[in-house]
Amino acid sequence: MRILGIDPGLARVGYGVIDTGNGTQQMLDCGIIRTDPGRSDGDRMVEIAADLR
C-alpha cells in the first residue's frame, strides 16, 4: 500500500510518501513545497495541488 502524508500549510507544505507491504516500510519521497507569499491564497493552493501531482 502506498501512503501520502501531508503537513498542511499555505506558505510551506511538507509531504512524504511511503510504501508498505510484507511487514516492511520504504520511504519513496519527501519534501517541502514553498509558495510565494505575494500571491493570492487561491493561486497558492493551485500551485500546491500542481506540485503534489
mmCIF entry with sequence, helices, sheets and N, C-alpha, C, O atoms, coordinates in Angstrom:
data_MODEL
# 
_entry.id   MODEL 
# 
_entity.id                         1 
_entity.type                       polymer 
_entity.pdbx_number_of_molecules   1 
# 
_entity_poly.entity_id                      1 
_entity_poly.type                           'polypeptide(L)' 
_entity_poly.nstd_linkage                   no 
_entity_poly.nstd_monomer                   no 
_entity_poly.pdbx_seq_one_letter_code       MRILGIDPGLARVGYGVIDTGNGTQQMLDCGIIRTDPGRSDGDRMVEIAADLR 
_entity_poly.pdbx_seq_one_letter_code_can   MRILGIDPGLARVGYGVIDTGNGTQQMLDCGIIRTDPGRSDGDRMVEIAADLR 
_entity_poly.pdbx_strand_id                 A 
# 
loop_
_entity_poly_seq.entity_id 
_entity_poly_seq.num 
_entity_poly_seq.mon_id 
_entity_poly_seq.hetero 
1 1  MET n 
1 2  ARG n 
1 3  ILE n 
1 4  LEU n 
1 5  GLY n 
1 6  ILE n 
1 7  ASP n 
1 8  PRO n 
1 9  GLY n 
1 10 LEU n 
1 11 ALA n 
1 12 ARG n 
1 13 VAL n 
1 14 GLY n 
1 15 TYR n 
1 16 GLY n 
1 17 VAL n 
1 18 ILE n 
1 19 ASP n 
1 20 THR n 
1 21 GLY n 
1 22 ASN n 
1 23 GLY n 
1 24 THR n 
1 25 GLN n 
1 26 GLN n 
1 27 MET n 
1 28 LEU n 
1 29 ASP n 
1 30 CYS n 
1 31 GLY n 
1 32 ILE n 
1 33 ILE n 
1 34 ARG n 
1 35 THR n 
1 36 ASP n 
1 37 PRO n 
1 38 GLY n 
1 39 ARG n 
1 40 SER n 
1 41 ASP n 
1 42 GLY n 
1 43 ASP n 
1 44 ARG n 
1 45 MET n 
1 46 VAL n 
1 47 GLU n 
1 48 ILE n 
1 49 ALA n 
1 50 ALA n 
1 51 ASP n 
1 52 LEU n 
1 53 ARG n 
# 
_struct_asym.id          A 
_struct_asym.entity_id   1 
# 
_struct_conf.conf_type_id            HELX_P 
_struct_conf.id                      HELX_P1 
_struct_conf.pdbx_PDB_helix_id       AA1 
_struct_conf.beg_label_comp_id       ASP 
_struct_conf.beg_label_asym_id       A 
_struct_conf.beg_label_seq_id        41 
_struct_conf.pdbx_beg_PDB_ins_code   ? 
_struct_conf.end_label_comp_id       LEU 
_struct_conf.end_label_asym_id       A 
_struct_conf.end_label_seq_id        52 
_struct_conf.pdbx_end_PDB_ins_code   ? 
_struct_conf.beg_auth_comp_id        ASP 
_struct_conf.beg_auth_asym_id        A 
_struct_conf.beg_auth_seq_id         41 
_struct_conf.end_auth_comp_id        LEU 
_struct_conf.end_auth_asym_id        A 
_struct_conf.end_auth_seq_id         52 
_struct_conf.pdbx_PDB_helix_class    1 
_struct_conf.details                 ? 
_struct_conf.pdbx_PDB_helix_length   12 
# 
_struct_conf_type.id          HELX_P 
_struct_conf_type.criteria    ? 
_struct_conf_type.reference   ? 
# 
_struct_sheet.id               AA1 
_struct_sheet.type             ? 
_struct_sheet.number_strands   3 
_struct_sheet.details          ? 
# 
loop_
_struct_sheet_order.sheet_id 
_struct_sheet_order.range_id_1 
_struct_sheet_order.range_id_2 
_struct_sheet_order.offset 
_struct_sheet_order.sense 
AA1 1 2 ? anti-parallel 
AA1 2 3 ? anti-parallel 
# 
loop_
_struct_sheet_range.sheet_id 
_struct_sheet_range.id 
_struct_sheet_range.beg_label_comp_id 
_struct_sheet_range.beg_label_asym_id 
_struct_sheet_range.beg_label_seq_id 
_struct_sheet_range.pdbx_beg_PDB_ins_code 
_struct_sheet_range.end_label_comp_id 
_struct_sheet_range.end_label_asym_id 
_struct_sheet_range.end_label_seq_id 
_struct_sheet_range.pdbx_end_PDB_ins_code 
_struct_sheet_range.beg_auth_comp_id 
_struct_sheet_range.beg_auth_asym_id 
_struct_sheet_range.beg_auth_seq_id 
_struct_sheet_range.end_auth_comp_id 
_struct_sheet_range.end_auth_asym_id 
_struct_sheet_range.end_auth_seq_id 
AA1 1 ARG A 2  ? ASP A 7  ? ARG A 2  ASP A 7  
AA1 2 ARG A 12 ? GLY A 21 ? ARG A 12 GLY A 21 
AA1 3 THR A 24 ? ARG A 34 ? THR A 24 ARG A 34 
# 
loop_
_atom_site.group_PDB 
_atom_site.id 
_atom_site.type_symbol 
_atom_site.label_atom_id 
_atom_site.label_alt_id 
_atom_site.label_comp_id 
_atom_site.label_asym_id 
_atom_site.label_entity_id 
_atom_site.label_seq_id 
_atom_site.pdbx_PDB_ins_code 
_atom_site.Cartn_x 
_atom_site.Cartn_y 
_atom_site.Cartn_z 
_atom_site.occupancy 
_atom_site.B_iso_or_equiv 
_atom_site.pdbx_formal_charge 
_atom_site.auth_seq_id 
_atom_site.auth_comp_id 
_atom_site.auth_asym_id 
_atom_site.auth_atom_id 
_atom_site.pdbx_PDB_model_num 
ATOM 1   N N  . MET A 1 1  ? 0.851  -1.161 0.000   1.00 0.00 ? 1  MET A N  1 
ATOM 2   C CA . MET A 1 1  ? 0.000  0.000  0.000   1.00 0.00 ? 1  MET A CA 1 
ATOM 3   C C  . MET A 1 1  ? 0.905  1.235  0.000   1.00 0.00 ? 1  MET A C  1 
ATOM 4   O O  . MET A 1 1  ? 1.921  1.267  0.694   1.00 0.00 ? 1  MET A O  1 
ATOM 5   N N  . ARG A 1 2  ? 0.540  2.220  -0.761  1.00 0.00 ? 2  ARG A N  1 
ATOM 6   C CA . ARG A 1 2  ? 1.279  3.478  -0.814  1.00 0.00 ? 2  ARG A CA 1 
ATOM 7   C C  . ARG A 1 2  ? 0.525  4.522  0.010   1.00 0.00 ? 2  ARG A C  1 
ATOM 8   O O  . ARG A 1 2  ? -0.694 4.654  -0.105  1.00 0.00 ? 2  ARG A O  1 
ATOM 9   N N  . ILE A 1 3  ? 1.264  5.262  0.843   1.00 0.00 ? 3  ILE A N  1 
ATOM 10  C CA . ILE A 1 3  ? 0.655  6.241  1.746   1.00 0.00 ? 3  ILE A CA 1 
ATOM 11  C C  . ILE A 1 3  ? 1.292  7.602  1.513   1.00 0.00 ? 3  ILE A C  1 
ATOM 12  O O  . ILE A 1 3  ? 2.515  7.733  1.469   1.00 0.00 ? 3  ILE A O  1 
ATOM 13  N N  . LEU A 1 4  ? 0.437  8.617  1.363   1.00 0.00 ? 4  LEU A N  1 
ATOM 14  C CA . LEU A 1 4  ? 0.879  10.004 1.223   1.00 0.00 ? 4  LEU A CA 1 
ATOM 15  C C  . LEU A 1 4  ? 0.536  10.734 2.512   1.00 0.00 ? 4  LEU A C  1 
ATOM 16  O O  . LEU A 1 4  ? -0.628 10.785 2.909   1.00 0.00 ? 4  LEU A O  1 
ATOM 17  N N  . GLY A 1 5  ? 1.539  11.296 3.164   1.00 0.00 ? 5  GLY A N  1 
ATOM 18  C CA . GLY A 1 5  ? 1.328  12.107 4.360   1.00 0.00 ? 5  GLY A CA 1 
ATOM 19  C C  . GLY A 1 5  ? 1.586  13.563 4.025   1.00 0.00 ? 5  GLY A C  1 
ATOM 20  O O  . GLY A 1 5  ? 2.563  13.891 3.352   1.00 0.00 ? 5  GLY A O  1 
ATOM 21  N N  . ILE A 1 6  ? 0.703  14.438 4.499   1.00 0.00 ? 6  ILE A N  1 
ATOM 22  C CA . ILE A 1 6  ? 0.831  15.864 4.201   1.00 0.00 ? 6  ILE A CA 1 
ATOM 23  C C  . ILE A 1 6  ? 0.760  16.656 5.499   1.00 0.00 ? 6  ILE A C  1 
ATOM 24  O O  . ILE A 1 6  ? -0.144 16.459 6.311   1.00 0.00 ? 6  ILE A O  1 
ATOM 25  N N  . ASP A 1 7  ? 1.728  17.556 5.685   1.00 0.00 ? 7  ASP A N  1 
ATOM 26  C CA . ASP A 1 7  ? 1.720  18.521 6.782   1.00 0.00 ? 7  ASP A CA 1 
ATOM 27  C C  . ASP A 1 7  ? 1.250  19.836 6.168   1.00 0.00 ? 7  ASP A C  1 
ATOM 28  O O  . ASP A 1 7  ? 2.045  20.540 5.545   1.00 0.00 ? 7  ASP A O  1 
ATOM 29  N N  . PRO A 1 8  ? -0.032 20.181 6.333   1.00 0.00 ? 8  PRO A N  1 
ATOM 30  C CA . PRO A 1 8  ? -0.605 21.297 5.579   1.00 0.00 ? 8  PRO A CA 1 
ATOM 31  C C  . PRO A 1 8  ? -0.120 22.668 6.032   1.00 0.00 ? 8  PRO A C  1 
ATOM 32  O O  . PRO A 1 8  ? 0.261  22.877 7.184   1.00 0.00 ? 8  PRO A O  1 
ATOM 33  N N  . GLY A 1 9  ? -0.151 23.567 5.101   1.00 0.00 ? 9  GLY A N  1 
ATOM 34  C CA . GLY A 1 9  ? 0.175  24.962 5.330   1.00 0.00 ? 9  GLY A CA 1 
ATOM 35  C C  . GLY A 1 9  ? -0.016 25.705 4.024   1.00 0.00 ? 9  GLY A C  1 
ATOM 36  O O  . GLY A 1 9  ? -0.224 25.083 2.983   1.00 0.00 ? 9  GLY A O  1 
ATOM 37  N N  . LEU A 1 10 ? 0.051  27.004 4.064   1.00 0.00 ? 10 LEU A N  1 
ATOM 38  C CA . LEU A 1 10 ? -0.106 27.782 2.837   1.00 0.00 ? 10 LEU A CA 1 
ATOM 39  C C  . LEU A 1 10 ? 1.242  28.291 2.336   1.00 0.00 ? 10 LEU A C  1 
ATOM 40  O O  . LEU A 1 10 ? 1.477  28.346 1.129   1.00 0.00 ? 10 LEU A O  1 
ATOM 41  N N  . ALA A 1 11 ? 2.119  28.661 3.253   1.00 0.00 ? 11 ALA A N  1 
ATOM 42  C CA . ALA A 1 11 ? 3.451  29.126 2.861   1.00 0.00 ? 11 ALA A CA 1 
ATOM 43  C C  . ALA A 1 11 ? 4.376  27.945 2.577   1.00 0.00 ? 11 ALA A C  1 
ATOM 44  O O  . ALA A 1 11 ? 5.177  27.981 1.643   1.00 0.00 ? 11 ALA A O  1 
ATOM 45  N N  . ARG A 1 12 ? 4.254  26.897 3.396   1.00 0.00 ? 12 ARG A N  1 
ATOM 46  C CA . ARG A 1 12 ? 5.077  25.694 3.243   1.00 0.00 ? 12 ARG A CA 1 
ATOM 47  C C  . ARG A 1 12 ? 4.219  24.465 3.516   1.00 0.00 ? 12 ARG A C  1 
ATOM 48  O O  . ARG A 1 12 ? 3.472  24.416 4.492   1.00 0.00 ? 12 ARG A O  1 
ATOM 49  N N  . VAL A 1 13 ? 4.339  23.482 2.642   1.00 0.00 ? 13 VAL A N  1 
ATOM 50  C CA . VAL A 1 13 ? 3.629  22.212 2.801   1.00 0.00 ? 13 VAL A CA 1 
ATOM 51  C C  . VAL A 1 13 ? 4.673  21.104 2.813   1.00 0.00 ? 13 VAL A C  1 
ATOM 52  O O  . VAL A 1 13 ? 5.456  20.971 1.873   1.00 0.00 ? 13 VAL A O  1 
ATOM 53  N N  . GLY A 1 14 ? 4.681  20.319 3.869   1.00 0.00 ? 14 GLY A N  1 
ATOM 54  C CA . GLY A 1 14 ? 5.569  19.168 3.916   1.00 0.00 ? 14 GLY A CA 1 
ATOM 55  C C  . GLY A 1 14 ? 4.823  17.932 3.447   1.00 0.00 ? 14 GLY A C  1 
ATOM 56  O O  . GLY A 1 14 ? 3.620  17.800 3.676   1.00 0.00 ? 14 GLY A O  1 
ATOM 57  N N  . TYR A 1 15 ? 5.536  17.027 2.791   1.00 0.00 ? 15 TYR A N  1 
ATOM 58  C CA . TYR A 1 15 ? 4.894  15.797 2.339   1.00 0.00 ? 15 TYR A CA 1 
ATOM 59  C C  . TYR A 1 15 ? 5.883  14.640 2.411   1.00 0.00 ? 15 TYR A C  1 
ATOM 60  O O  . TYR A 1 15 ? 7.099  14.832 2.384   1.00 0.00 ? 15 TYR A O  1 
ATOM 61  N N  . GLY A 1 16 ? 5.334  13.449 2.502   1.00 0.00 ? 16 GLY A N  1 
ATOM 62  C CA . GLY A 1 16 ? 6.134  12.235 2.475   1.00 0.00 ? 16 GLY A CA 1 
ATOM 63  C C  . GLY A 1 16 ? 5.318  11.110 1.871   1.00 0.00 ? 16 GLY A C  1 
ATOM 64  O O  . GLY A 1 16 ? 4.106  11.034 2.072   1.00 0.00 ? 16 GLY A O  1 
ATOM 65  N N  . VAL A 1 17 ? 5.978  10.240 1.134   1.00 0.00 ? 17 VAL A N  1 
ATOM 66  C CA . VAL A 1 17 ? 5.316  9.091  0.514   1.00 0.00 ? 17 VAL A CA 1 
ATOM 67  C C  . VAL A 1 17 ? 6.066  7.838  0.955   1.00 0.00 ? 17 VAL A C  1 
ATOM 68  O O  . VAL A 1 17 ? 7.283  7.740  0.797   1.00 0.00 ? 17 VAL A O  1 
ATOM 69  N N  . ILE A 1 18 ? 5.318  6.879  1.513   1.00 0.00 ? 18 ILE A N  1 
ATOM 70  C CA . ILE A 1 18 ? 5.921  5.607  1.897   1.00 0.00 ? 18 ILE A CA 1 
ATOM 71  C C  . ILE A 1 18 ? 5.169  4.465  1.231   1.00 0.00 ? 18 ILE A C  1 
ATOM 72  O O  . ILE A 1 18 ? 3.997  4.592  0.875   1.00 0.00 ? 18 ILE A O  1 
ATOM 73  N N  . ASP A 1 19 ? 5.863  3.360  1.073   1.00 0.00 ? 19 ASP A N  1 
ATOM 74  C CA . ASP A 1 19 ? 5.277  2.141  0.529   1.00 0.00 ? 19 ASP A CA 1 
ATOM 75  C C  . ASP A 1 19 ? 5.381  1.082  1.617   1.00 0.00 ? 19 ASP A C  1 
ATOM 76  O O  . ASP A 1 19 ? 6.439  0.913  2.224   1.00 0.00 ? 19 ASP A O  1 
ATOM 77  N N  . THR A 1 20 ? 4.292  0.371  1.864   1.00 0.00 ? 20 THR A N  1 
ATOM 78  C CA . THR A 1 20 ? 4.297  -0.677 2.877   1.00 0.00 ? 20 THR A CA 1 
ATOM 79  C C  . THR A 1 20 ? 3.863  -1.989 2.246   1.00 0.00 ? 20 THR A C  1 
ATOM 80  O O  . THR A 1 20 ? 3.087  -2.011 1.291   1.00 0.00 ? 20 THR A O  1 
ATOM 81  N N  . GLY A 1 21 ? 4.362  -3.051 2.782   1.00 0.00 ? 21 GLY A N  1 
ATOM 82  C CA . GLY A 1 21 ? 3.963  -4.376 2.308   1.00 0.00 ? 21 GLY A CA 1 
ATOM 83  C C  . GLY A 1 21 ? 4.880  -5.436 2.873   1.00 0.00 ? 21 GLY A C  1 
ATOM 84  O O  . GLY A 1 21 ? 6.072  -5.197 3.065   1.00 0.00 ? 21 GLY A O  1 
ATOM 85  N N  . ASN A 1 22 ? 4.330  -6.602 3.138   1.00 0.00 ? 22 ASN A N  1 
ATOM 86  C CA . ASN A 1 22 ? 5.101  -7.738 3.671   1.00 0.00 ? 22 ASN A CA 1 
ATOM 87  C C  . ASN A 1 22 ? 5.854  -7.374 4.947   1.00 0.00 ? 22 ASN A C  1 
ATOM 88  O O  . ASN A 1 22 ? 6.962  -7.857 5.178   1.00 0.00 ? 22 ASN A O  1 
ATOM 89  N N  . GLY A 1 23 ? 5.251  -6.522 5.775   1.00 0.00 ? 23 GLY A N  1 
ATOM 90  C CA . GLY A 1 23 ? 5.869  -6.159 7.043   1.00 0.00 ? 23 GLY A CA 1 
ATOM 91  C C  . GLY A 1 23 ? 7.006  -5.162 6.937   1.00 0.00 ? 23 GLY A C  1 
ATOM 92  O O  . GLY A 1 23 ? 7.734  -4.959 7.909   1.00 0.00 ? 23 GLY A O  1 
ATOM 93  N N  . THR A 1 24 ? 7.180  -4.533 5.783   1.00 0.00 ? 24 THR A N  1 
ATOM 94  C CA . THR A 1 24 ? 8.254  -3.553 5.616   1.00 0.00 ? 24 THR A CA 1 
ATOM 95  C C  . THR A 1 24 ? 7.681  -2.203 5.211   1.00 0.00 ? 24 THR A C  1 
ATOM 96  O O  . THR A 1 24 ? 6.569  -2.111 4.691   1.00 0.00 ? 24 THR A O  1 
ATOM 97  N N  . GLN A 1 25 ? 8.455  -1.171 5.456   1.00 0.00 ? 25 GLN A N  1 
ATOM 98  C CA . GLN A 1 25 ? 8.103  0.176  5.028   1.00 0.00 ? 25 GLN A CA 1 
ATOM 99  C C  . GLN A 1 25 ? 9.318  0.770  4.317   1.00 0.00 ? 25 GLN A C  1 
ATOM 100 O O  . GLN A 1 25 ? 10.461 0.565  4.725   1.00 0.00 ? 25 GLN A O  1 
ATOM 101 N N  . GLN A 1 26 ? 9.040  1.506  3.248   1.00 0.00 ? 26 GLN A N  1 
ATOM 102 C CA . GLN A 1 26 ? 10.123 2.142  2.499   1.00 0.00 ? 26 GLN A CA 1 
ATOM 103 C C  . GLN A 1 26 ? 9.698  3.563  2.144   1.00 0.00 ? 26 GLN A C  1 
ATOM 104 O O  . GLN A 1 26 ? 8.620  3.776  1.589   1.00 0.00 ? 26 GLN A O  1 
ATOM 105 N N  . MET A 1 27 ? 10.556 4.539  2.470   1.00 0.00 ? 27 MET A N  1 
ATOM 106 C CA . MET A 1 27 ? 10.268 5.918  2.096   1.00 0.00 ? 27 MET A CA 1 
ATOM 107 C C  . MET A 1 27 ? 10.585 6.088  0.613   1.00 0.00 ? 27 MET A C  1 
ATOM 108 O O  . MET A 1 27 ? 11.681 5.760  0.160   1.00 0.00 ? 27 MET A O  1 
ATOM 109 N N  . LEU A 1 28 ? 9.616  6.604  -0.133  1.00 0.00 ? 28 LEU A N  1 
ATOM 110 C CA . LEU A 1 28 ? 9.791  6.794  -1.566  1.00 0.00 ? 28 LEU A CA 1 
ATOM 111 C C  . LEU A 1 28 ? 10.170 8.230  -1.909  1.00 0.00 ? 28 LEU A C  1 
ATOM 112 O O  . LEU A 1 28 ? 10.977 8.465  -2.808  1.00 0.00 ? 28 LEU A O  1 
ATOM 113 N N  . ASP A 1 29 ? 9.587  9.187  -1.193  1.00 0.00 ? 29 ASP A N  1 
ATOM 114 C CA . ASP A 1 29 ? 9.854  10.593 -1.494  1.00 0.00 ? 29 ASP A CA 1 
ATOM 115 C C  . ASP A 1 29 ? 9.409  11.440 -0.312  1.00 0.00 ? 29 ASP A C  1 
ATOM 116 O O  . ASP A 1 29 ? 8.527  11.047 0.452   1.00 0.00 ? 29 ASP A O  1 
ATOM 117 N N  . CYS A 1 30 ? 10.025 12.601 -0.172  1.00 0.00 ? 30 CYS A N  1 
ATOM 118 C CA . CYS A 1 30 ? 9.599  13.570 0.828   1.00 0.00 ? 30 CYS A CA 1 
ATOM 119 C C  . CYS A 1 30 ? 10.127 14.937 0.410   1.00 0.00 ? 30 CYS A C  1 
ATOM 120 O O  . CYS A 1 30 ? 11.076 15.041 -0.368  1.00 0.00 ? 30 CYS A O  1 
ATOM 121 N N  . GLY A 1 31 ? 9.503  15.973 0.935   1.00 0.00 ? 31 GLY A N  1 
ATOM 122 C CA . GLY A 1 31 ? 9.971  17.301 0.589   1.00 0.00 ? 31 GLY A CA 1 
ATOM 123 C C  . GLY A 1 31 ? 9.080  18.392 1.130   1.00 0.00 ? 31 GLY A C  1 
ATOM 124 O O  . GLY A 1 31 ? 8.162  18.151 1.914   1.00 0.00 ? 31 GLY A O  1 
ATOM 125 N N  . ILE A 1 32 ? 9.377  19.597 0.688   1.00 0.00 ? 32 ILE A N  1 
ATOM 126 C CA . ILE A 1 32 ? 8.637  20.789 1.093   1.00 0.00 ? 32 ILE A CA 1 
ATOM 127 C C  . ILE A 1 32 ? 8.270  21.567 -0.160  1.00 0.00 ? 32 ILE A C  1 
ATOM 128 O O  . ILE A 1 32 ? 9.092  21.750 -1.058  1.00 0.00 ? 32 ILE A O  1 
ATOM 129 N N  . ILE A 1 33 ? 7.037  22.015 -0.205  1.00 0.00 ? 33 ILE A N  1 
ATOM 130 C CA . ILE A 1 33 ? 6.581  22.892 -1.281  1.00 0.00 ? 33 ILE A CA 1 
ATOM 131 C C  . ILE A 1 33 ? 6.452  24.284 -0.678  1.00 0.00 ? 33 ILE A C  1 
ATOM 132 O O  . ILE A 1 33 ? 5.729  24.479 0.298   1.00 0.00 ? 33 ILE A O  1 
ATOM 133 N N  . ARG A 1 34 ? 7.148  25.242 -1.258  1.00 0.00 ? 34 ARG A N  1 
ATOM 134 C CA . ARG A 1 34 ? 7.085  26.633 -0.785  1.00 0.00 ? 34 ARG A CA 1 
ATOM 135 C C  . ARG A 1 34 ? 6.324  27.461 -1.812  1.00 0.00 ? 34 ARG A C  1 
ATOM 136 O O  . ARG A 1 34 ? 6.531  27.319 -3.017  1.00 0.00 ? 34 ARG A O  1 
ATOM 137 N N  . THR A 1 35 ? 5.440  28.328 -1.320  1.00 0.00 ? 35 THR A N  1 
ATOM 138 C CA . THR A 1 35 ? 4.678  29.187 -2.222  1.00 0.00 ? 35 THR A CA 1 
ATOM 139 C C  . THR A 1 35 ? 5.066  30.645 -1.998  1.00 0.00 ? 35 THR A C  1 
ATOM 140 O O  . THR A 1 35 ? 5.603  31.009 -0.953  1.00 0.00 ? 35 THR A O  1 
ATOM 141 N N  . ASP A 1 36 ? 4.786  31.456 -2.987  1.00 0.00 ? 36 ASP A N  1 
ATOM 142 C CA . ASP A 1 36 ? 5.108  32.882 -2.962  1.00 0.00 ? 36 ASP A CA 1 
ATOM 143 C C  . ASP A 1 36 ? 4.088  33.623 -2.099  1.00 0.00 ? 36 ASP A C  1 
ATOM 144 O O  . ASP A 1 36 ? 2.898  33.610 -2.414  1.00 0.00 ? 36 ASP A O  1 
ATOM 145 N N  . PRO A 1 37 ? 4.529  34.271 -1.013  1.00 0.00 ? 37 PRO A N  1 
ATOM 146 C CA . PRO A 1 37 ? 3.587  34.976 -0.135  1.00 0.00 ? 37 PRO A CA 1 
ATOM 147 C C  . PRO A 1 37 ? 2.913  36.173 -0.803  1.00 0.00 ? 37 PRO A C  1 
ATOM 148 O O  . PRO A 1 37 ? 1.924  36.688 -0.281  1.00 0.00 ? 37 PRO A O  1 
ATOM 149 N N  . GLY A 1 38 ? 3.422  36.618 -1.932  1.00 0.00 ? 38 GLY A N  1 
ATOM 150 C CA . GLY A 1 38 ? 2.825  37.743 -2.634  1.00 0.00 ? 38 GLY A CA 1 
ATOM 151 C C  . GLY A 1 38 ? 1.627  37.359 -3.496  1.00 0.00 ? 38 GLY A C  1 
ATOM 152 O O  . GLY A 1 38 ? 0.931  38.232 -4.015  1.00 0.00 ? 38 GLY A O  1 
ATOM 153 N N  . ARG A 1 39 ? 1.384  36.070 -3.651  1.00 0.00 ? 39 ARG A N  1 
ATOM 154 C CA . ARG A 1 39 ? 0.263  35.604 -4.480  1.00 0.00 ? 39 ARG A CA 1 
ATOM 155 C C  . ARG A 1 39 ? -0.984 35.420 -3.624  1.00 0.00 ? 39 ARG A C  1 
ATOM 156 O O  . ARG A 1 39 ? -0.900 35.333 -2.399  1.00 0.00 ? 39 ARG A O  1 
ATOM 157 N N  . SER A 1 40 ? -2.132 35.363 -4.274  1.00 0.00 ? 40 SER A N  1 
ATOM 158 C CA . SER A 1 40 ? -3.392 35.171 -3.548  1.00 0.00 ? 40 SER A CA 1 
ATOM 159 C C  . SER A 1 40 ? -3.449 33.752 -2.972  1.00 0.00 ? 40 SER A C  1 
ATOM 160 O O  . SER A 1 40 ? -2.750 32.851 -3.435  1.00 0.00 ? 40 SER A O  1 
ATOM 161 N N  . ASP A 1 41 ? -4.291 33.576 -1.959  1.00 0.00 ? 41 ASP A N  1 
ATOM 162 C CA . ASP A 1 41 ? -4.439 32.248 -1.347  1.00 0.00 ? 41 ASP A CA 1 
ATOM 163 C C  . ASP A 1 41 ? -4.865 31.213 -2.383  1.00 0.00 ? 41 ASP A C  1 
ATOM 164 O O  . ASP A 1 41 ? -4.358 30.092 -2.387  1.00 0.00 ? 41 ASP A O  1 
ATOM 165 N N  . GLY A 1 42 ? -5.793 31.586 -3.257  1.00 0.00 ? 42 GLY A N  1 
ATOM 166 C CA . GLY A 1 42 ? -6.264 30.661 -4.287  1.00 0.00 ? 42 GLY A CA 1 
ATOM 167 C C  . GLY A 1 42 ? -5.152 30.234 -5.228  1.00 0.00 ? 42 GLY A C  1 
ATOM 168 O O  . GLY A 1 42 ? -5.032 29.055 -5.561  1.00 0.00 ? 42 GLY A O  1 
ATOM 169 N N  . ASP A 1 43 ? -4.338 31.195 -5.657  1.00 0.00 ? 43 ASP A N  1 
ATOM 170 C CA . ASP A 1 43 ? -3.217 30.871 -6.544  1.00 0.00 ? 43 ASP A CA 1 
ATOM 171 C C  . ASP A 1 43 ? -2.210 29.964 -5.844  1.00 0.00 ? 43 ASP A C  1 
ATOM 172 O O  . ASP A 1 43 ? -1.635 29.066 -6.459  1.00 0.00 ? 43 ASP A O  1 
ATOM 173 N N  . ARG A 1 44 ? -2.006 30.209 -4.563  1.00 0.00 ? 44 ARG A N  1 
ATOM 174 C CA . ARG A 1 44 ? -1.063 29.383 -3.806  1.00 0.00 ? 44 ARG A CA 1 
ATOM 175 C C  . ARG A 1 44 ? -1.583 27.951 -3.673  1.00 0.00 ? 44 ARG A C  1 
ATOM 176 O O  . ARG A 1 44 ? -0.808 26.998 -3.750  1.00 0.00 ? 44 ARG A O  1 
ATOM 177 N N  . MET A 1 45 ? -2.891 27.800 -3.473  1.00 0.00 ? 45 MET A N  1 
ATOM 178 C CA . MET A 1 45 ? -3.474 26.457 -3.363  1.00 0.00 ? 45 MET A CA 1 
ATOM 179 C C  . MET A 1 45 ? -3.381 25.708 -4.689  1.00 0.00 ? 45 MET A C  1 
ATOM 180 O O  . MET A 1 45 ? -3.140 24.501 -4.706  1.00 0.00 ? 45 MET A O  1 
ATOM 181 N N  . VAL A 1 46 ? -3.571 26.416 -5.793  1.00 0.00 ? 46 VAL A N  1 
ATOM 182 C CA . VAL A 1 46 ? -3.427 25.794 -7.117  1.00 0.00 ? 46 VAL A CA 1 
ATOM 183 C C  . VAL A 1 46 ? -1.986 25.336 -7.315  1.00 0.00 ? 46 VAL A C  1 
ATOM 184 O O  . VAL A 1 46 ? -1.748 24.250 -7.843  1.00 0.00 ? 46 VAL A O  1 
ATOM 185 N N  . GLU A 1 47 ? -1.033 26.150 -6.900  1.00 0.00 ? 47 GLU A N  1 
ATOM 186 C CA . GLU A 1 47 ? 0.383  25.791 -7.022  1.00 0.00 ? 47 GLU A CA 1 
ATOM 187 C C  . GLU A 1 47 ? 0.707  24.544 -6.194  1.00 0.00 ? 47 GLU A C  1 
ATOM 188 O O  . GLU A 1 47 ? 1.421  23.656 -6.660  1.00 0.00 ? 47 GLU A O  1 
ATOM 189 N N  . ILE A 1 48 ? 0.185  24.481 -4.975  1.00 0.00 ? 48 ILE A N  1 
ATOM 190 C CA . ILE A 1 48 ? 0.417  23.316 -4.115  1.00 0.00 ? 48 ILE A CA 1 
ATOM 191 C C  . ILE A 1 48 ? -0.163 22.058 -4.755  1.00 0.00 ? 48 ILE A C  1 
ATOM 192 O O  . ILE A 1 48 ? 0.501  21.022 -4.805  1.00 0.00 ? 48 ILE A O  1 
ATOM 193 N N  . ALA A 1 49 ? -1.394 22.143 -5.242  1.00 0.00 ? 49 ALA A N  1 
ATOM 194 C CA . ALA A 1 49 ? -2.039 20.982 -5.871  1.00 0.00 ? 49 ALA A CA 1 
ATOM 195 C C  . ALA A 1 49 ? -1.243 20.509 -7.084  1.00 0.00 ? 49 ALA A C  1 
ATOM 196 O O  . ALA A 1 49 ? -1.063 19.307 -7.282  1.00 0.00 ? 49 ALA A O  1 
ATOM 197 N N  . ALA A 1 50 ? -0.771 21.447 -7.889  1.00 0.00 ? 50 ALA A N  1 
ATOM 198 C CA . ALA A 1 50 ? 0.002  21.080 -9.080  1.00 0.00 ? 50 ALA A CA 1 
ATOM 199 C C  . ALA A 1 50 ? 1.327  20.420 -8.694  1.00 0.00 ? 50 ALA A C  1 
ATOM 200 O O  . ALA A 1 50 ? 1.746  19.456 -9.335  1.00 0.00 ? 50 ALA A O  1 
ATOM 201 N N  . ASP A 1 51 ? 1.982  20.928 -7.662  1.00 0.00 ? 51 ASP A N  1 
ATOM 202 C CA . ASP A 1 51 ? 3.271  20.370 -7.244  1.00 0.00 ? 51 ASP A CA 1 
ATOM 203 C C  . ASP A 1 51 ? 3.125  18.981 -6.628  1.00 0.00 ? 51 ASP A C  1 
ATOM 204 O O  . ASP A 1 51 ? 4.047  18.170 -6.712  1.00 0.00 ? 51 ASP A O  1 
ATOM 205 N N  . LEU A 1 52 ? 1.985  18.699 -6.014  1.00 0.00 ? 52 LEU A N  1 
ATOM 206 C CA . LEU A 1 52 ? 1.773  17.378 -5.418  1.00 0.00 ? 52 LEU A CA 1 
ATOM 207 C C  . LEU A 1 52 ? 1.474  16.312 -6.468  1.00 0.00 ? 52 LEU A C  1 
ATOM 208 O O  . LEU A 1 52 ? 1.568  15.121 -6.173  1.00 0.00 ? 52 LEU A O  1 
ATOM 209 N N  . ARG A 1 53 ? 1.125  16.706 -7.661  1.00 0.00 ? 53 ARG A N  1 
ATOM 210 C CA . ARG A 1 53 ? 0.803  15.721 -8.711  1.00 0.00 ? 53 ARG A CA 1 
ATOM 211 C C  . ARG A 1 53 ? 2.017  15.142 -9.323  1.00 0.00 ? 53 ARG A C  1 
ATOM 212 O O  . ARG A 1 53 ? 1.918  14.303 -10.218 1.00 0.00 ? 53 ARG A O  1 
# 
